[in-house]
Amino acid sequence: MFPTELVKQLREESGISISECKKVLEEAGGNLEKARGLLLQRGKQLAAKKEAREVGEGIVEAYVHPTGKTAALIDLRCETDFVARSEGFKKLAHELALQAASMNPASVEELLSQPYIRDPGKTIKDLLIESIAKIGENIVIKRVSRFEI
């Protein structure tokens, strides 16, 4: 067994279930960094499995900078209406719109390759993969638009 604090920390960082965090920590021999890597690897595998699933639901999220001179729109899709209405999905859409307003991607592909503004150690694609692992559905960014005066 590992200290509860270690399991709690991994749970808070990843959003993955406590049982999965314990399992990954056991595989990693208690090494937190290795456990994070295993979670990322599993997330990528899960995302690859879900990639072919139809994404017929979703939301359009808008972010307008406080100056009122820059705005971004994100068309974010998922599989079910239940997920589209969830707080986690809405938060992801907001983060993506904020990213688009800040970094001005020319396309969805460019957005996916950008470093995440809140954690430059990972890309937006990594953020999307983490979200797919947490939420359990395929998630796709369909469109991105940015406006500036």
C-alpha positions as CSV (number, residue, x, y, z in Angstrom):
1,M,0.0,0.0,0.0
2,F,1.0,3.6,-0.6
3,P,0.5,6.6,1.5
4,T,-3.0,8.0,1.1
5,E,-1.5,11.4,0.3
6,L,0.2,10.0,-2.8
7,V,-3.0,8.4,-4.1
8,K,-4.9,11.6,-3.3
9,Q,-2.3,13.8,-5.1
10,L,-2.5,11.6,-8.2
11,R,-6.3,11.6,-8.1
12,E,-6.4,15.4,-7.9
13,E,-3.9,15.8,-10.7
14,S,-5.6,13.4,-13.1
15,G,-9.2,13.2,-12.2
16,I,-9.0,9.4,-12.6
17,S,-10.8,7.1,-10.1
18,I,-9.1,6.3,-6.8
19,S,-8.9,2.6,-7.6
20,E,-7.2,3.3,-11.0
21,C,-4.8,5.6,-9.2
22,K,-3.9,2.9,-6.7
23,K,-3.5,0.4,-9.5
24,V,-1.1,2.7,-11.5
25,L,0.9,3.5,-8.4
26,E,1.3,-0.2,-7.7
27,E,2.5,-0.8,-11.3
28,A,4.9,2.2,-10.9
29,G,6.3,0.9,-7.6
30,G,5.2,4.0,-5.8
31,N,7.0,6.3,-8.2
32,L,4.6,9.3,-8.8
33,E,6.3,10.4,-12.0
34,K,6.2,6.9,-13.5
35,A,2.5,6.6,-12.5
36,R,1.8,9.9,-14.3
37,G,3.4,8.5,-17.4
38,L,1.4,5.3,-17.2
39,L,-1.8,7.3,-16.8
40,L,-0.9,9.3,-19.9
41,Q,-0.2,6.1,-21.9
42,R,-3.5,4.5,-20.8
43,G,-5.3,7.7,-21.8
44,K,-3.8,7.6,-25.3
45,Q,-4.8,4.0,-25.6
46,L,-8.4,4.8,-24.5
47,A,-8.6,7.8,-26.8
48,A,-7.4,5.6,-29.8
49,K,-10.2,3.1,-29.0
50,K,-12.9,5.8,-28.8
51,E,-11.7,7.7,-31.9
52,A,-14.1,6.0,-34.3
53,R,-17.1,6.7,-32.2
54,E,-19.7,9.2,-33.5
55,V,-19.7,12.6,-31.9
56,G,-23.2,14.0,-32.4
57,E,-23.5,16.2,-29.4
58,G,-21.5,19.0,-27.9
59,I,-21.4,22.8,-27.3
60,V,-20.1,26.0,-28.8
61,E,-18.1,27.9,-26.2
62,A,-17.2,31.6,-26.5
63,Y,-14.4,33.5,-24.7
64,V,-14.3,37.2,-24.9
65,H,-11.2,38.9,-23.5
66,P,-12.0,41.6,-20.8
67,T,-10.8,44.3,-23.2
68,G,-13.5,43.3,-25.6
69,K,-11.1,43.4,-28.5
70,T,-10.4,39.6,-28.8
71,A,-12.7,36.7,-28.8
72,A,-12.7,33.0,-29.7
73,L,-15.3,30.4,-30.5
74,I,-14.8,26.6,-30.1
75,D,-17.1,23.9,-31.5
76,L,-16.5,21.0,-29.1
77,R,-18.2,17.6,-29.8
78,C,-18.8,14.5,-27.7
79,E,-21.0,11.4,-27.9
80,T,-23.9,12.2,-25.6
81,D,-26.0,15.1,-24.4
82,F,-25.3,14.0,-20.8
83,V,-21.6,14.7,-21.2
84,A,-22.1,17.9,-23.2
85,R,-24.0,19.3,-20.2
86,S,-21.4,18.2,-17.7
87,E,-19.2,20.7,-15.8
88,G,-16.0,18.9,-16.9
89,F,-16.9,19.2,-20.6
90,K,-17.9,22.8,-20.2
91,K,-14.7,23.6,-18.4
92,L,-12.7,21.9,-21.2
93,A,-14.5,23.9,-23.8
94,H,-13.8,27.1,-21.9
95,E,-10.1,26.3,-21.6
96,L,-9.9,25.6,-25.3
97,A,-11.6,28.9,-26.2
98,L,-9.2,30.7,-23.9
99,Q,-6.3,29.0,-25.6
100,A,-7.6,30.0,-29.0
101,A,-8.0,33.6,-28.0
102,S,-4.5,33.7,-26.5
103,M,-2.6,31.8,-29.2
104,N,-4.5,32.5,-32.4
105,P,-4.4,29.1,-34.1
106,A,-5.1,29.1,-37.8
107,S,-6.8,25.6,-37.7
108,V,-7.9,22.9,-35.3
109,E,-4.7,21.0,-36.2
110,E,-2.6,24.0,-35.2
111,L,-4.6,24.3,-31.9
112,L,-3.9,20.7,-31.1
113,S,-0.2,21.0,-31.5
114,Q,0.2,24.2,-29.4
115,P,1.6,24.1,-25.9
116,Y,-1.2,24.4,-23.3
117,I,-1.0,28.0,-21.9
118,R,-1.7,26.8,-18.3
119,D,0.9,24.0,-18.5
120,P,3.5,24.4,-21.3
121,G,4.8,20.9,-20.6
122,K,1.8,19.4,-22.5
123,T,0.0,20.2,-25.7
124,I,-3.7,20.8,-26.3
125,K,-3.8,17.3,-27.8
126,D,-2.5,15.9,-24.5
127,L,-5.2,17.9,-22.7
128,L,-7.8,16.4,-25.0
129,I,-6.5,12.9,-24.4
130,E,-6.6,13.4,-20.6
131,S,-10.2,14.6,-20.9
132,I,-11.2,11.6,-23.0
133,A,-9.8,9.4,-20.3
134,K,-11.6,11.2,-17.5
135,I,-14.9,11.6,-19.2
136,G,-14.9,8.3,-21.0
137,E,-16.2,9.5,-24.4
138,N,-14.7,10.5,-27.7
139,I,-14.2,14.3,-27.8
140,V,-13.4,16.2,-30.9
141,I,-12.7,19.8,-31.6
142,K,-14.6,20.5,-34.8
143,R,-14.0,24.2,-35.4
144,V,-12.1,27.1,-34.0
145,S,-12.5,30.8,-34.8
146,R,-10.8,33.9,-33.4
147,F,-11.8,37.5,-33.8
148,E,-9.7,40.5,-33.1
149,I,-10.1,44.3,-33.5
